[in-house]
Amino acid sequence: MAKTGNKEACKVLAKQLVQLRKQKNRTYAVSSKVTSMSTQTKVMNSQMKMAGAMSTTAKVRCYKHILHFNINVVLFCIQ
């Protein structure tokens, strides 16, 4: 096109090429941010599950302690 003297068309195509490259870079940036957010969500979900498991474990230990204490009191009273 430049050889034929159509400089305006070349300018338009060059601008479109630059805009396309910028858009490609923005797409990569957004894609990496979405991937990061997905990973963070998975980590948060895992942490919530771990907290729930720890809570259950603490409750079981508490009940075990109470039962053990009550058995010792009963055994002491029987003697």
PyMOL Python script that loads the backbone (N, CA, C, O; Angstrom):
from pymol import cmd

cmd.read_pdbstr("""\
ATOM      1  N   MET A   1       0.818  -1.197   0.000  1.00  0.00           N
ATOM      2  CA  MET A   1       0.000   0.000   0.000  1.00  0.00           C
ATOM      3  C   MET A   1       0.860   1.258   0.000  1.00  0.00           C
ATOM      4  O   MET A   1       0.538   2.241  -0.667  1.00  0.00           O
ATOM      5  N   ALA A   2       1.951   1.219   0.750  1.00  0.00           N
ATOM      6  CA  ALA A   2       2.810   2.398   0.797  1.00  0.00           C
ATOM      7  C   ALA A   2       3.446   2.650  -0.563  1.00  0.00           C
ATOM      8  O   ALA A   2       3.669   3.799  -0.944  1.00  0.00           O
ATOM      9  N   LYS A   3       3.740   1.577  -1.295  1.00  0.00           N
ATOM     10  CA  LYS A   3       4.356   1.732  -2.614  1.00  0.00           C
ATOM     11  C   LYS A   3       3.397   2.382  -3.597  1.00  0.00           C
ATOM     12  O   LYS A   3       3.808   3.106  -4.504  1.00  0.00           O
ATOM     13  N   THR A   4       2.123   2.115  -3.403  1.00  0.00           N
ATOM     14  CA  THR A   4       1.142   2.683  -4.330  1.00  0.00           C
ATOM     15  C   THR A   4       0.743   4.093  -3.939  1.00  0.00           C
ATOM     16  O   THR A   4      -0.036   4.731  -4.648  1.00  0.00           O
ATOM     17  N   GLY A   5       1.261   4.593  -2.823  1.00  0.00           N
ATOM     18  CA  GLY A   5       0.975   5.962  -2.427  1.00  0.00           C
ATOM     19  C   GLY A   5      -0.215   6.100  -1.504  1.00  0.00           C
ATOM     20  O   GLY A   5      -0.694   7.215  -1.293  1.00  0.00           O
ATOM     21  N   ASN A   6      -0.711   5.009  -0.948  1.00  0.00           N
ATOM     22  CA  ASN A   6      -1.875   5.045  -0.069  1.00  0.00           C
ATOM     23  C   ASN A   6      -1.400   5.107   1.382  1.00  0.00           C
ATOM     24  O   ASN A   6      -1.518   4.142   2.137  1.00  0.00           O
ATOM     25  N   LYS A   7      -0.861   6.267   1.747  1.00  0.00           N
ATOM     26  CA  LYS A   7      -0.282   6.429   3.085  1.00  0.00           C
ATOM     27  C   LYS A   7      -1.348   6.456   4.173  1.00  0.00           C
ATOM     28  O   LYS A   7      -1.095   5.994   5.286  1.00  0.00           O
ATOM     29  N   GLU A   8      -2.507   6.974   3.887  1.00  0.00           N
ATOM     30  CA  GLU A   8      -3.576   7.043   4.895  1.00  0.00           C
ATOM     31  C   GLU A   8      -4.004   5.645   5.327  1.00  0.00           C
ATOM     32  O   GLU A   8      -4.208   5.390   6.514  1.00  0.00           O
ATOM     33  N   ALA A   9      -4.138   4.751   4.368  1.00  0.00           N
ATOM     34  CA  ALA A   9      -4.518   3.374   4.700  1.00  0.00           C
ATOM     35  C   ALA A   9      -3.426   2.710   5.528  1.00  0.00           C
ATOM     36  O   ALA A   9      -3.720   1.941   6.443  1.00  0.00           O
ATOM     37  N   CYS A  10      -2.174   3.003   5.213  1.00  0.00           N
ATOM     38  CA  CYS A  10      -1.053   2.446   5.986  1.00  0.00           C
ATOM     39  C   CYS A  10      -1.076   2.958   7.418  1.00  0.00           C
ATOM     40  O   CYS A  10      -0.812   2.204   8.355  1.00  0.00           O
ATOM     41  N   LYS A  11      -1.393   4.251   7.592  1.00  0.00           N
ATOM     42  CA  LYS A  11      -1.474   4.814   8.947  1.00  0.00           C
ATOM     43  C   LYS A  11      -2.576   4.127   9.753  1.00  0.00           C
ATOM     44  O   LYS A  11      -2.384   3.787  10.920  1.00  0.00           O
ATOM     45  N   VAL A  12      -3.721   3.929   9.122  1.00  0.00           N
ATOM     46  CA  VAL A  12      -4.849   3.284   9.806  1.00  0.00           C
ATOM     47  C   VAL A  12      -4.469   1.865  10.205  1.00  0.00           C
ATOM     48  O   VAL A  12      -4.726   1.448  11.335  1.00  0.00           O
ATOM     49  N   LEU A  13      -3.861   1.123   9.289  1.00  0.00           N
ATOM     50  CA  LEU A  13      -3.462  -0.249   9.590  1.00  0.00           C
ATOM     51  C   LEU A  13      -2.391  -0.297  10.684  1.00  0.00           C
ATOM     52  O   LEU A  13      -2.408  -1.188  11.534  1.00  0.00           O
ATOM     53  N   ALA A  14      -1.462   0.663  10.660  1.00  0.00           N
ATOM     54  CA  ALA A  14      -0.414   0.704  11.687  1.00  0.00           C
ATOM     55  C   ALA A  14      -1.024   0.988  13.059  1.00  0.00           C
ATOM     56  O   ALA A  14      -0.631   0.376  14.053  1.00  0.00           O
ATOM     57  N   LYS A  15      -1.985   1.918  13.114  1.00  0.00           N
ATOM     58  CA  LYS A  15      -2.657   2.212  14.382  1.00  0.00           C
ATOM     59  C   LYS A  15      -3.413   0.989  14.894  1.00  0.00           C
ATOM     60  O   LYS A  15      -3.387   0.687  16.087  1.00  0.00           O
ATOM     61  N   GLN A  16      -4.080   0.296  13.988  1.00  0.00           N
ATOM     62  CA  GLN A  16      -4.811  -0.907  14.386  1.00  0.00           C
ATOM     63  C   GLN A  16      -3.863  -1.979  14.912  1.00  0.00           C
ATOM     64  O   GLN A  16      -4.185  -2.690  15.864  1.00  0.00           O
ATOM     65  N   LEU A  17      -2.696  -2.090  14.287  1.00  0.00           N
ATOM     66  CA  LEU A  17      -1.709  -3.067  14.738  1.00  0.00           C
ATOM     67  C   LEU A  17      -1.222  -2.735  16.145  1.00  0.00           C
ATOM     68  O   LEU A  17      -1.093  -3.623  16.987  1.00  0.00           O
ATOM     69  N   VAL A  18      -0.952  -1.458  16.398  1.00  0.00           N
ATOM     70  CA  VAL A  18      -0.509  -1.035  17.732  1.00  0.00           C
ATOM     71  C   VAL A  18      -1.603  -1.294  18.758  1.00  0.00           C
ATOM     72  O   VAL A  18      -1.325  -1.793  19.849  1.00  0.00           O
ATOM     73  N   GLN A  19      -2.848  -0.958  18.417  1.00  0.00           N
ATOM     74  CA  GLN A  19      -3.964  -1.189  19.337  1.00  0.00           C
ATOM     75  C   GLN A  19      -4.157  -2.677  19.602  1.00  0.00           C
ATOM     76  O   GLN A  19      -4.454  -3.073  20.729  1.00  0.00           O
ATOM     77  N   LEU A  20      -3.993  -3.494  18.583  1.00  0.00           N
ATOM     78  CA  LEU A  20      -4.127  -4.939  18.739  1.00  0.00           C
ATOM     79  C   LEU A  20      -3.066  -5.488  19.690  1.00  0.00           C
ATOM     80  O   LEU A  20      -3.358  -6.344  20.525  1.00  0.00           O
ATOM     81  N   ARG A  21      -1.842  -4.996  19.561  1.00  0.00           N
ATOM     82  CA  ARG A  21      -0.766  -5.442  20.458  1.00  0.00           C
ATOM     83  C   ARG A  21      -1.043  -5.023  21.900  1.00  0.00           C
ATOM     84  O   ARG A  21      -0.812  -5.795  22.831  1.00  0.00           O
ATOM     85  N   LYS A  22      -1.539  -3.794  22.081  1.00  0.00           N
ATOM     86  CA  LYS A  22      -1.875  -3.334  23.434  1.00  0.00           C
ATOM     87  C   LYS A  22      -2.997  -4.185  24.028  1.00  0.00           C
ATOM     88  O   LYS A  22      -2.949  -4.566  25.198  1.00  0.00           O
ATOM     89  N   GLN A  23      -4.004  -4.476  23.209  1.00  0.00           N
ATOM     90  CA  GLN A  23      -5.124  -5.291  23.683  1.00  0.00           C
ATOM     91  C   GLN A  23      -4.657  -6.691  24.052  1.00  0.00           C
ATOM     92  O   GLN A  23      -5.137  -7.271  25.026  1.00  0.00           O
ATOM     93  N   LYS A  24      -3.733  -7.231  23.286  1.00  0.00           N
ATOM     94  CA  LYS A  24      -3.187  -8.556  23.582  1.00  0.00           C
ATOM     95  C   LYS A  24      -2.487  -8.543  24.940  1.00  0.00           C
ATOM     96  O   LYS A  24      -2.661  -9.465  25.737  1.00  0.00           O
ATOM     97  N   ASN A  25      -1.701  -7.507  25.203  1.00  0.00           N
ATOM     98  CA  ASN A  25      -1.019  -7.390  26.498  1.00  0.00           C
ATOM     99  C   ASN A  25      -2.015  -7.242  27.641  1.00  0.00           C
ATOM    100  O   ASN A  25      -1.835  -7.831  28.706  1.00  0.00           O
ATOM    101  N   ARG A  26      -3.070  -6.452  27.419  1.00  0.00           N
ATOM    102  CA  ARG A  26      -4.092  -6.295  28.461  1.00  0.00           C
ATOM    103  C   ARG A  26      -4.813  -7.611  28.721  1.00  0.00           C
ATOM    104  O   ARG A  26      -5.137  -7.929  29.865  1.00  0.00           O
ATOM    105  N   THR A  27      -5.063  -8.369  27.670  1.00  0.00           N
ATOM    106  CA  THR A  27      -5.724  -9.668  27.827  1.00  0.00           C
ATOM    107  C   THR A  27      -4.868 -10.610  28.658  1.00  0.00           C
ATOM    108  O   THR A  27      -5.381 -11.312  29.529  1.00  0.00           O
ATOM    109  N   TYR A  28      -3.560 -10.629  28.392  1.00  0.00           N
ATOM    110  CA  TYR A  28      -2.659 -11.466  29.192  1.00  0.00           C
ATOM    111  C   TYR A  28      -2.664 -11.035  30.657  1.00  0.00           C
ATOM    112  O   TYR A  28      -2.666 -11.879  31.554  1.00  0.00           O
ATOM    113  N   ALA A  29      -2.664  -9.723  30.900  1.00  0.00           N
ATOM    114  CA  ALA A  29      -2.663  -9.217  32.278  1.00  0.00           C
ATOM    115  C   ALA A  29      -3.944  -9.621  33.002  1.00  0.00           C
ATOM    116  O   ALA A  29      -3.895 -10.071  34.146  1.00  0.00           O
ATOM    117  N   VAL A  30      -5.082  -9.463  32.344  1.00  0.00           N
ATOM    118  CA  VAL A  30      -6.361  -9.824  32.961  1.00  0.00           C
ATOM    119  C   VAL A  30      -6.424 -11.328  33.206  1.00  0.00           C
ATOM    120  O   VAL A  30      -6.920 -11.774  34.241  1.00  0.00           O
ATOM    121  N   SER A  31      -5.925 -12.100  32.262  1.00  0.00           N
ATOM    122  CA  SER A  31      -5.925 -13.555  32.414  1.00  0.00           C
ATOM    123  C   SER A  31      -5.104 -13.976  33.626  1.00  0.00           C
ATOM    124  O   SER A  31      -5.513 -14.860  34.379  1.00  0.00           O
ATOM    125  N   SER A  32      -3.955 -13.350  33.815  1.00  0.00           N
ATOM    126  CA  SER A  32      -3.128 -13.704  34.975  1.00  0.00           C
ATOM    127  C   SER A  32      -3.800 -13.293  36.277  1.00  0.00           C
ATOM    128  O   SER A  32      -3.680 -13.995  37.281  1.00  0.00           O
ATOM    129  N   LYS A  33      -4.508 -12.163  36.275  1.00  0.00           N
ATOM    130  CA  LYS A  33      -5.217 -11.738  37.484  1.00  0.00           C
ATOM    131  C   LYS A  33      -6.355 -12.701  37.819  1.00  0.00           C
ATOM    132  O   LYS A  33      -6.581 -13.021  38.986  1.00  0.00           O
ATOM    133  N   VAL A  34      -7.066 -13.157  36.795  1.00  0.00           N
ATOM    134  CA  VAL A  34      -8.162 -14.108  37.022  1.00  0.00           C
ATOM    135  C   VAL A  34      -7.610 -15.420  37.567  1.00  0.00           C
ATOM    136  O   VAL A  34      -8.194 -16.013  38.474  1.00  0.00           O
ATOM    137  N   THR A  35      -6.494 -15.873  37.019  1.00  0.00           N
ATOM    138  CA  THR A  35      -5.864 -17.095  37.513  1.00  0.00           C
ATOM    139  C   THR A  35      -5.438 -16.926  38.963  1.00  0.00           C
ATOM    140  O   THR A  35      -5.612 -17.834  39.776  1.00  0.00           O
ATOM    141  N   SER A  36      -4.881 -15.765  39.288  1.00  0.00           N
ATOM    142  CA  SER A  36      -4.469 -15.484  40.665  1.00  0.00           C
ATOM    143  C   SER A  36      -5.667 -15.494  41.608  1.00  0.00           C
ATOM    144  O   SER A  36      -5.591 -16.052  42.703  1.00  0.00           O
ATOM    145  N   MET A  37      -6.768 -14.882  41.191  1.00  0.00           N
ATOM    146  CA  MET A  37      -7.964 -14.861  42.029  1.00  0.00           C
ATOM    147  C   MET A  37      -8.516 -16.267  42.229  1.00  0.00           C
ATOM    148  O   MET A  37      -8.987 -16.603  43.315  1.00  0.00           O
ATOM    149  N   SER A  38      -8.459 -17.080  41.194  1.00  0.00           N
ATOM    150  CA  SER A  38      -8.926 -18.462  41.302  1.00  0.00           C
ATOM    151  C   SER A  38      -8.087 -19.229  42.312  1.00  0.00           C
ATOM    152  O   SER A  38      -8.616 -19.975  43.136  1.00  0.00           O
ATOM    153  N   THR A  39      -6.783 -19.039  42.242  1.00  0.00           N
ATOM    154  CA  THR A  39      -5.890 -19.715  43.186  1.00  0.00           C
ATOM    155  C   THR A  39      -6.155 -19.245  44.610  1.00  0.00           C
ATOM    156  O   THR A  39      -6.192 -20.058  45.533  1.00  0.00           O
ATOM    157  N   GLN A  40      -6.339 -17.939  44.799  1.00  0.00           N
ATOM    158  CA  GLN A  40      -6.624 -17.406  46.128  1.00  0.00           C
ATOM    159  C   GLN A  40      -7.937 -17.970  46.665  1.00  0.00           C
ATOM    160  O   GLN A  40      -8.039 -18.279  47.852  1.00  0.00           O
ATOM    161  N   THR A  41      -8.932 -18.104  45.804  1.00  0.00           N
ATOM    162  CA  THR A  41     -10.215 -18.664  46.227  1.00  0.00           C
ATOM    163  C   THR A  41     -10.050 -20.112  46.677  1.00  0.00           C
ATOM    164  O   THR A  41     -10.636 -20.523  47.678  1.00  0.00           O
ATOM    165  N   LYS A  42      -9.257 -20.882  45.944  1.00  0.00           N
ATOM    166  CA  LYS A  42      -9.012 -22.276  46.325  1.00  0.00           C
ATOM    167  C   LYS A  42      -8.292 -22.358  47.666  1.00  0.00           C
ATOM    168  O   LYS A  42      -8.607 -23.213  48.494  1.00  0.00           O
ATOM    169  N   VAL A  43      -7.318 -21.462  47.882  1.00  0.00           N
ATOM    170  CA  VAL A  43      -6.591 -21.446  49.157  1.00  0.00           C
ATOM    171  C   VAL A  43      -7.531 -21.085  50.299  1.00  0.00           C
ATOM    172  O   VAL A  43      -7.480 -21.706  51.361  1.00  0.00           O
ATOM    173  N   MET A  44      -8.391 -20.085  50.092  1.00  0.00           N
ATOM    174  CA  MET A  44      -9.338 -19.688  51.135  1.00  0.00           C
ATOM    175  C   MET A  44     -10.299 -20.830  51.460  1.00  0.00           C
ATOM    176  O   MET A  44     -10.627 -21.056  52.625  1.00  0.00           O
ATOM    177  N   ASN A  45     -10.748 -21.543  50.435  1.00  0.00           N
ATOM    178  CA  ASN A  45     -11.642 -22.680  50.650  1.00  0.00           C
ATOM    179  C   ASN A  45     -10.941 -23.757  51.469  1.00  0.00           C
ATOM    180  O   ASN A  45     -11.534 -24.331  52.382  1.00  0.00           O
ATOM    181  N   SER A  46      -9.692 -24.030  51.146  1.00  0.00           N
ATOM    182  CA  SER A  46      -8.926 -25.024  51.903  1.00  0.00           C
ATOM    183  C   SER A  46      -8.754 -24.590  53.355  1.00  0.00           C
ATOM    184  O   SER A  46      -8.865 -25.406  54.269  1.00  0.00           O
ATOM    185  N   GLN A  47      -8.481 -23.301  53.563  1.00  0.00           N
ATOM    186  CA  GLN A  47      -8.314 -22.795  54.928  1.00  0.00           C
ATOM    187  C   GLN A  47      -9.613 -22.908  55.717  1.00  0.00           C
ATOM    188  O   GLN A  47      -9.591 -23.220  56.908  1.00  0.00           O
ATOM    189  N   MET A  48     -10.742 -22.657  55.062  1.00  0.00           N
ATOM    190  CA  MET A  48     -12.029 -22.786  55.750  1.00  0.00           C
ATOM    191  C   MET A  48     -12.288 -24.233  56.145  1.00  0.00           C
ATOM    192  O   MET A  48     -12.769 -24.504  57.245  1.00  0.00           O
ATOM    193  N   LYS A  49     -11.968 -25.165  55.248  1.00  0.00           N
ATOM    194  CA  LYS A  49     -12.150 -26.579  55.573  1.00  0.00           C
ATOM    195  C   LYS A  49     -11.243 -26.990  56.724  1.00  0.00           C
ATOM    196  O   LYS A  49     -11.654 -27.750  57.601  1.00  0.00           O
ATOM    197  N   MET A  50     -10.007 -26.491  56.723  1.00  0.00           N
ATOM    198  CA  MET A  50      -9.074 -26.820  57.797  1.00  0.00           C
ATOM    199  C   MET A  50      -9.565 -26.245  59.121  1.00  0.00           C
ATOM    200  O   MET A  50      -9.472 -26.907  60.155  1.00  0.00           O
ATOM    201  N   ALA A  51     -10.084 -25.026  59.099  1.00  0.00           N
ATOM    202  CA  ALA A  51     -10.612 -24.425  60.324  1.00  0.00           C
ATOM    203  C   ALA A  51     -11.795 -25.232  60.851  1.00  0.00           C
ATOM    204  O   ALA A  51     -11.929 -25.423  62.060  1.00  0.00           O
ATOM    205  N   GLY A  52     -12.645 -25.701  59.954  1.00  0.00           N
ATOM    206  CA  GLY A  52     -13.772 -26.535  60.371  1.00  0.00           C
ATOM    207  C   GLY A  52     -13.311 -27.839  60.991  1.00  0.00           C
ATOM    208  O   GLY A  52     -13.863 -28.288  61.995  1.00  0.00           O
ATOM    209  N   ALA A  53     -12.299 -28.446  60.391  1.00  0.00           N
ATOM    210  CA  ALA A  53     -11.769 -29.696  60.937  1.00  0.00           C
ATOM    211  C   ALA A  53     -11.142 -29.467  62.309  1.00  0.00           C
ATOM    212  O   ALA A  53     -11.306 -30.284  63.216  1.00  0.00           O
ATOM    213  N   MET A  54     -10.427 -28.358  62.460  1.00  0.00           N
ATOM    214  CA  MET A  54      -9.810 -28.053  63.755  1.00  0.00           C
ATOM    215  C   MET A  54     -10.876 -27.784  64.808  1.00  0.00           C
ATOM    216  O   MET A  54     -10.717 -28.171  65.965  1.00  0.00           O
ATOM    217  N   SER A  55     -11.954 -27.128  64.415  1.00  0.00           N
ATOM    218  CA  SER A  55     -13.052 -26.864  65.341  1.00  0.00           C
ATOM    219  C   SER A  55     -13.679 -28.171  65.809  1.00  0.00           C
ATOM    220  O   SER A  55     -13.954 -28.347  66.996  1.00  0.00           O
ATOM    221  N   THR A  56     -13.903 -29.083  64.871  1.00  0.00           N
ATOM    222  CA  THR A  56     -14.471 -30.385  65.223  1.00  0.00           C
ATOM    223  C   THR A  56     -13.541 -31.140  66.162  1.00  0.00           C
ATOM    224  O   THR A  56     -13.989 -31.751  67.132  1.00  0.00           O
ATOM    225  N   THR A  57     -12.246 -31.095  65.871  1.00  0.00           N
ATOM    226  CA  THR A  57     -11.263 -31.769  66.723  1.00  0.00           C
ATOM    227  C   THR A  57     -11.276 -31.186  68.126  1.00  0.00           C
ATOM    228  O   THR A  57     -11.208 -31.926  69.108  1.00  0.00           O
ATOM    229  N   ALA A  58     -11.361 -29.869  68.227  1.00  0.00           N
ATOM    230  CA  ALA A  58     -11.393 -29.228  69.545  1.00  0.00           C
ATOM    231  C   ALA A  58     -12.642 -29.642  70.322  1.00  0.00           C
ATOM    232  O   ALA A  58     -12.571 -29.880  71.528  1.00  0.00           O
ATOM    233  N   LYS A  59     -13.774 -29.729  69.643  1.00  0.00           N
ATOM    234  CA  LYS A  59     -15.009 -30.146  70.317  1.00  0.00           C
ATOM    235  C   LYS A  59     -14.896 -31.584  70.819  1.00  0.00           C
ATOM    236  O   LYS A  59     -15.302 -31.892  71.940  1.00  0.00           O
ATOM    237  N   VAL A  60     -14.345 -32.456  69.983  1.00  0.00           N
ATOM    238  CA  VAL A  60     -14.193 -33.855  70.381  1.00  0.00           C
ATOM    239  C   VAL A  60     -13.275 -33.961  71.591  1.00  0.00           C
ATOM    240  O   VAL A  60     -13.556 -34.715  72.523  1.00  0.00           O
ATOM    241  N   ARG A  61     -12.181 -33.211  71.578  1.00  0.00           N
ATOM    242  CA  ARG A  61     -11.266 -33.242  72.725  1.00  0.00           C
ATOM    243  C   ARG A  61     -11.947 -32.729  73.987  1.00  0.00           C
ATOM    244  O   ARG A  61     -11.736 -33.257  75.078  1.00  0.00           O
ATOM    245  N   CYS A  62     -12.764 -31.698  73.828  1.00  0.00           N
ATOM    246  CA  CYS A  62     -13.484 -31.147  74.975  1.00  0.00           C
ATOM    247  C   CYS A  62     -14.442 -32.190  75.540  1.00  0.00           C
ATOM    248  O   CYS A  62     -14.488 -32.402  76.752  1.00  0.00           O
ATOM    249  N   TYR A  63     -15.209 -32.843  74.663  1.00  0.00           N
ATOM    250  CA  TYR A  63     -16.142 -33.877  75.126  1.00  0.00           C
ATOM    251  C   TYR A  63     -15.394 -35.037  75.780  1.00  0.00           C
ATOM    252  O   TYR A  63     -15.844 -35.588  76.785  1.00  0.00           O
ATOM    253  N   LYS A  64     -14.261 -35.398  75.210  1.00  0.00           N
ATOM    254  CA  LYS A  64     -13.463 -36.486  75.779  1.00  0.00           C
ATOM    255  C   LYS A  64     -13.002 -36.108  77.184  1.00  0.00           C
ATOM    256  O   LYS A  64     -13.051 -36.928  78.100  1.00  0.00           O
ATOM    257  N   HIS A  65     -12.558 -34.876  77.347  1.00  0.00           N
ATOM    258  CA  HIS A  65     -12.101 -34.409  78.655  1.00  0.00           C
ATOM    259  C   HIS A  65     -13.253 -34.439  79.665  1.00  0.00           C
ATOM    260  O   HIS A  65     -13.082 -34.877  80.802  1.00  0.00           O
ATOM    261  N   ILE A  66     -14.429 -33.967  79.233  1.00  0.00           N
ATOM    262  CA  ILE A  66     -15.595 -33.958  80.125  1.00  0.00           C
ATOM    263  C   ILE A  66     -15.974 -35.376  80.525  1.00  0.00           C
ATOM    264  O   ILE A  66     -16.232 -35.644  81.699  1.00  0.00           O
ATOM    265  N   LEU A  67     -16.009 -36.291  79.550  1.00  0.00           N
ATOM    266  CA  LEU A  67     -16.352 -37.683  79.854  1.00  0.00           C
ATOM    267  C   LEU A  67     -15.327 -38.308  80.793  1.00  0.00           C
ATOM    268  O   LEU A  67     -15.690 -39.012  81.736  1.00  0.00           O
ATOM    269  N   HIS A  68     -14.066 -38.055  80.537  1.00  0.00           N
ATOM    270  CA  HIS A  68     -13.012 -38.607  81.378  1.00  0.00           C
ATOM    271  C   HIS A  68     -13.139 -38.066  82.810  1.00  0.00           C
ATOM    272  O   HIS A  68     -12.998 -38.809  83.782  1.00  0.00           O
ATOM    273  N   PHE A  69     -13.407 -36.766  82.918  1.00  0.00           N
ATOM    274  CA  PHE A  69     -13.564 -36.149  84.235  1.00  0.00           C
ATOM    275  C   PHE A  69     -14.766 -36.753  84.960  1.00  0.00           C
ATOM    276  O   PHE A  69     -14.679 -37.080  86.144  1.00  0.00           O
ATOM    277  N   ASN A  70     -15.890 -36.903  84.249  1.00  0.00           N
ATOM    278  CA  ASN A  70     -17.100 -37.457  84.867  1.00  0.00           C
ATOM    279  C   ASN A  70     -16.896 -38.900  85.308  1.00  0.00           C
ATOM    280  O   ASN A  70     -17.382 -39.299  86.366  1.00  0.00           O
ATOM    281  N   ILE A  71     -16.186 -39.681  84.512  1.00  0.00           N
ATOM    282  CA  ILE A  71     -15.915 -41.070  84.898  1.00  0.00           C
ATOM    283  C   ILE A  71     -15.068 -41.107  86.162  1.00  0.00           C
ATOM    284  O   ILE A  71     -15.320 -41.918  87.053  1.00  0.00           O
ATOM    285  N   ASN A  72     -14.073 -40.243  86.246  1.00  0.00           N
ATOM    286  CA  ASN A  72     -13.225 -40.200  87.440  1.00  0.00           C
ATOM    287  C   ASN A  72     -14.025 -39.783  88.671  1.00  0.00           C
ATOM    288  O   ASN A  72     -13.799 -40.309  89.761  1.00  0.00           O
ATOM    289  N   VAL A  73     -14.956 -38.845  88.508  1.00  0.00           N
ATOM    290  CA  VAL A  73     -15.794 -38.419  89.633  1.00  0.00           C
ATOM    291  C   VAL A  73     -16.675 -39.574  90.087  1.00  0.00           C
ATOM    292  O   VAL A  73     -16.816 -39.817  91.285  1.00  0.00           O
ATOM    293  N   VAL A  74     -17.265 -40.284  89.134  1.00  0.00           N
ATOM    294  CA  VAL A  74     -18.123 -41.422  89.474  1.00  0.00           C
ATOM    295  C   VAL A  74     -17.307 -42.494  90.183  1.00  0.00           C
ATOM    296  O   VAL A  74     -17.745 -43.036  91.198  1.00  0.00           O
ATOM    297  N   LEU A  75     -16.139 -42.802  89.664  1.00  0.00           N
ATOM    298  CA  LEU A  75     -15.292 -43.819  90.287  1.00  0.00           C
ATOM    299  C   LEU A  75     -14.877 -43.400  91.697  1.00  0.00           C
ATOM    300  O   LEU A  75     -14.806 -44.234  92.600  1.00  0.00           O
ATOM    301  N   PHE A  76     -14.607 -42.124  91.882  1.00  0.00           N
ATOM    302  CA  PHE A  76     -14.232 -41.629  93.204  1.00  0.00           C
ATOM    303  C   PHE A  76     -15.405 -41.759  94.173  1.00  0.00           C
ATOM    304  O   PHE A  76     -15.224 -42.132  95.332  1.00  0.00           O
ATOM    305  N   CYS A  77     -16.598 -41.452  93.693  1.00  0.00           N
ATOM    306  CA  CYS A  77     -17.784 -41.529  94.551  1.00  0.00           C
ATOM    307  C   CYS A  77     -18.127 -42.972  94.904  1.00  0.00           C
ATOM    308  O   CYS A  77     -18.650 -43.234  95.987  1.00  0.00           O
ATOM    309  N   ILE A  78     -17.841 -43.897  94.015  1.00  0.00           N
ATOM    310  CA  ILE A  78     -18.143 -45.308  94.276  1.00  0.00           C
ATOM    311  C   ILE A  78     -17.249 -45.845  95.382  1.00  0.00           C
ATOM    312  O   ILE A  78     -17.681 -46.676  96.180  1.00  0.00           O
ATOM    313  N   GLN A  79     -16.037 -45.388  95.435  1.00  0.00           N
ATOM    314  CA  GLN A  79     -15.098 -45.932  96.422  1.00  0.00           C
ATOM    315  C   GLN A  79     -15.497 -45.560  97.781  1.00  0.00           C
ATOM    316  O   GLN A  79     -14.826 -45.928  98.744  1.00  0.00           O
TER     317      GLN A  79
END
""", "prot")
cmd.dss("prot")
cmd.show_as("cartoon", "prot")
cmd.util.cbc("prot")
cmd.orient("prot")
